[in-house]
Amino acid sequence: MTTWQVQEAKARLSEVRKKAVTDGSQSITVRGCTAVVLSQEEFERLQGAQPGFVELMRSSPLVGERLDLRREDSPTREVDVA
């Protein structure tokens, strides 16, 4: 990953963008803070890496298992509020 100072990145933005597409992510720093420029393809790959909730549940090792979901019928406990 190439690291750019913010002033240089501003002056050569087109080159930073091209390098992000061809060479991979580019790092831009200013006063110790870093931002990363990614290609659209890399961004979409990273975004799509996490399954949605439904897909996550469907891939559970418990799929097809019979779970006992009955609630306990016992009354609530007595509480002394005095």
Secondary structure by P-SEA (a helix, b strand, c coil): cccccaaaaaacaaaaaaaaacccbbbbbcccbbbbbbcaaaaaaaaaccccaaaaaaaccccccccccccccccbbbbbcc
